């Protein structure tokens, strides 16, 4: 399944491309899906200040930060009330989604090579070990946003169904992302880019699994709106605007089979 997902996407610079069609001699054509942004020089002082201010919350959040460093999925499972032993198919599919998203995130990180906060300013002292790879986009922000969107769709279906739980998942994803800022290993702009990327990846994942439409192209413009725990817990309106996205090849039979199995599993469990 990872192989089936991998050939459909590629990262070049700050842009994720999705396979759109087969051209002459069965060559794949790719179209842009989402374009991220890098730190502008005029934003640097403000971003450093945000990280320093966020450090005030370290004492309260340190247990969370440490427990989420390697695996934050138990936090999501506790919200929806599932567990790998109870819903093995659903949880296995989420693990596949995580591994796929992580591969794309690492491609972005290595190509963009954005500097970590403590490298940018000697005033920033991370409270946990800082990964050696690039800072943007935040992997925690990307994966948590994607998992939140996937669980919302799988467990609760329409956004208006159990809106309270959908909101709780969204807030959890944003809190996980902000905890990395509090820890001093990410700038808020890393979290914003990761959150947007995670939502886009979730939309691609659902589209491939359900034969639905691919998400529209989104360019993360990087405006200077306030970023604290990523702001209001709503889907960025800009993610729903843009030019028509690629429609083919948009279906993954392997992923569709597992998605349907997950839906049957959750139905048996009463969701």
C-alpha positions in Angstrom: 0.0 0.0 0.0 2.9 2.4 0.7 4.3 1.6 -2.7 0.9 2.3 -4.3 0.7 5.6 -2.5 4.3 6.6 -3.2 4.2 6.5 -7.0 1.3 9.0 -7.1 3.2 11.8 -5.4 6.5 13.6 -5.6 8.1 16.6 -3.8 10.1 19.2 -5.6 11.4 22.2 -3.7 8.4 23.7 -1.7 5.7 22.0 -3.8 3.9 18.7 -3.6 2.9 17.2 -7.0 0.2 14.6 -7.5 -0.1 12.2 -10.5 -2.8 13.6 -12.8 -2.9 11.4 -15.9 -1.0 9.1 -18.1 0.6 10.8 -21.2 2.2 9.4 -24.2 3.9 6.0 -23.7 2.2 5.7 -20.3 4.4 8.4 -18.8 2.9 10.0 -15.7 2.0 13.6 -15.7 2.1 15.5 -12.4 0.3 18.7 -11.3 0.9 20.8 -8.2 -1.2 20.0 -5.2 0.1 22.3 -2.5 2.9 24.8 -2.3 4.5 25.7 1.0 6.4 28.8 2.0 9.7 29.6 3.6 10.6 32.0 6.4 10.9 35.5 5.0 13.7 37.6 6.6 11.2 40.2 7.9 9.3 37.5 9.8 12.3 36.1 11.6 12.4 38.4 14.7 8.6 37.9 15.2 8.8 34.2 14.9 11.7 34.0 17.4 9.7 36.1 19.8 6.7 33.7 19.5 8.9 30.7 20.4 10.4 32.5 23.4 6.9 33.5 24.6 5.6 30.0 24.1 8.3 28.7 26.4 6.4 30.1 29.4 4.1 27.1 29.1 6.8 24.5 29.3 6.2 23.6 32.9 2.5 22.8 32.3 3.0 21.1 29.0 6.2 19.1 29.5 4.5 15.8 30.3 2.5 16.1 27.1 5.6 17.1 25.1 7.6 14.1 26.2 4.8 11.6 25.7 4.0 13.0 22.2 7.6 13.1 21.1 7.6 9.6 19.5 3.9 8.5 19.4 0.9 10.7 19.9 -1.7 8.3 18.4 -3.0 7.2 21.9 -4.2 10.7 22.4 -6.4 10.4 19.3 -7.6 6.9 20.2 -8.7 8.2 23.6 -10.9 10.9 21.9 -12.7 8.5 19.5 -12.7 5.5 21.9 -10.8 2.9 19.7 -7.7 0.9 20.3 -5.4 -1.2 18.0 -6.6 -4.3 19.7 -10.2 -3.4 19.2 -10.0 -1.9 15.8 -6.9 -3.4 14.2 -7.8 -2.6 10.6 -8.6 1.0 11.2 -5.5 1.5 13.3 -3.3 -0.3 10.7 -4.6 2.0 8.0 -3.8 5.0 10.1 -0.3 3.7 10.5 0.1 3.4 6.8 -1.2 7.0 6.4 1.4 8.1 9.0 4.3 6.4 7.2 3.3 7.8 3.9 2.9 11.3 5.2 6.3 11.0 7.0 8.0 10.1 3.8 6.7 13.2 2.0 7.4 15.4 5.0 11.0 14.2 5.1 11.3 15.0 1.4 10.2 18.6 2.1 12.5 18.9 5.1 15.6 17.7 3.2 14.9 19.8 0.1 14.0 23.0 2.0 16.5 22.7 4.8 14.8 25.3 6.9 16.8 26.2 10.0 15.6 25.2 13.4 14.8 27.9 16.0 17.8 27.2 18.2 20.1 27.5 15.1 18.4 30.8 14.1 18.7 32.3 17.6 21.0 31.5 20.5 18.3 32.7 22.9 16.2 29.6 22.2 17.0 26.6 24.2 14.9 23.5 23.3 13.7 21.4 26.2 13.9 18.1 24.2 16.4 16.7 21.7 16.1 18.6 18.4 16.1 16.5 15.2 19.0 17.2 12.8 16.9 17.5 9.7 15.1 20.7 8.5 12.4 22.4 10.4 9.7 23.1 7.8 7.1 21.6 7.6 6.5 20.3 11.1 6.1 16.6 10.9 4.0 16.5 14.1 1.7 19.2 12.7 1.4 17.4 9.4 0.6 13.9 10.7 -1.7 15.1 13.5 -3.8 17.3 11.2 -4.0 14.4 8.7 -5.0 11.8 11.4 -7.6 14.2 12.8 -9.2 14.7 9.4 -9.1 10.9 8.6 -10.6 9.9 12.0 -13.3 12.6 11.7 -14.3 11.2 8.3 -14.1 7.5 9.2 -15.7 7.7 12.7 -18.2 10.6 12.4 -18.8 10.9 8.7 -20.4 14.3 7.9 -18.7 17.2 9.6 -22.0 18.2 11.3 -22.3 14.7 12.9 -20.8 14.7 16.4 -19.4 18.2 15.7 -18.2 18.3 19.3 -15.9 15.3 18.8 -14.7 16.6 15.4 -13.8 19.9 17.1 -12.0 18.0 19.9 -9.9 16.1 17.3 -9.1 19.3 15.5 -8.0 21.0 18.8 -5.9 18.0 19.7 -4.1 18.2 16.4 -3.4 21.9 16.9 -2.3 21.4 20.5 0.2 18.7 19.4 1.6 21.0 16.8 1.9 23.9 19.3 3.6 21.7 21.9 6.5 21.5 19.4 6.7 25.3 19.4 6.6 25.3 23.2 9.4 22.7 23.3 11.5 25.1 21.1 12.0 22.8 18.2 9.7 24.5 15.7 8.6 28.0 14.7 4.8 28.6 14.5 5.2 29.0 10.7 6.5 25.4 10.6 3.3 24.2 12.3 1.1 26.2 10.0 2.8 24.8 6.9 2.5 21.3 8.4 -1.1 21.7 9.3 -2.1 22.8 5.8 0.0 19.9 4.3 -1.7 17.4 6.6 -5.2 18.5 5.5 -4.2 18.3 1.9 -2.8 14.8 2.4 -5.9 13.6 4.2 -8.0 14.9 1.3 -5.9 13.0 -1.2 -6.0 9.8 1.0 -9.9 10.0 1.2 -10.1 10.7 -2.5 -8.0 7.7 -3.5 -9.9 5.4 -1.1 -13.4 6.5 -2.1 -12.9 7.4 -5.8 -13.6 11.0 -4.8 -12.3 14.2 -6.2 -8.7 15.3 -5.5 -8.4 18.5 -3.5 -7.9 21.7 -5.3 -4.4 23.3 -5.5 -3.5 25.3 -2.5 -0.7 27.8 -2.1 0.2 28.5 1.5 0.8 32.3 1.2 2.2 32.8 4.7 0.3 35.9 5.7 1.0 37.3 9.2 -2.1 36.3 11.0 -1.7 35.4 14.7 -0.6 31.8 15.2 -1.2 30.4 18.6 -2.1 26.8 18.6 -2.7 27.5 14.9 -5.6 29.9 15.5 -9.3 29.1 15.2 -9.9 25.4 14.9 -11.5 25.5 11.4 -10.4 24.3 8.0 -8.5 27.2 6.3 -10.9 28.6 3.7 -8.1 28.9 1.3 -7.8 25.1 1.1 -11.1 25.0 -0.7 -10.1 27.6 -3.3 -7.9 27.3 -6.4 -7.7 25.8 -9.8 -9.2 22.4 -10.6 -7.0 19.6 -9.4 -6.0 16.5 -11.2 -8.7 13.9 -11.5 -6.8 10.9 -12.8 -5.4 8.5 -11.7 -7.4 9.2 -8.5 -8.4 5.7 -7.4 -6.4 3.2 -5.4 -8.0 -0.3 -5.3 -5.7 -1.4 -2.5 -6.6 1.6 -0.3 -10.3 1.4 -1.2 -10.4 -2.2 0.0 -8.8 -1.4 3.3 -11.0 1.7 3.7 -14.2 -0.4 3.2 -12.9 -3.0 5.7 -12.3 -0.2 8.2 -15.8 1.2 7.7 -17.3 -2.3 8.3 -15.1 -2.7 11.4 -16.2 0.6 12.9 -19.9 -0.3 12.1 -19.5 -3.5 14.0 -18.1 -1.6 16.9 -21.2 0.7 16.9 -19.7 3.8 15.4 
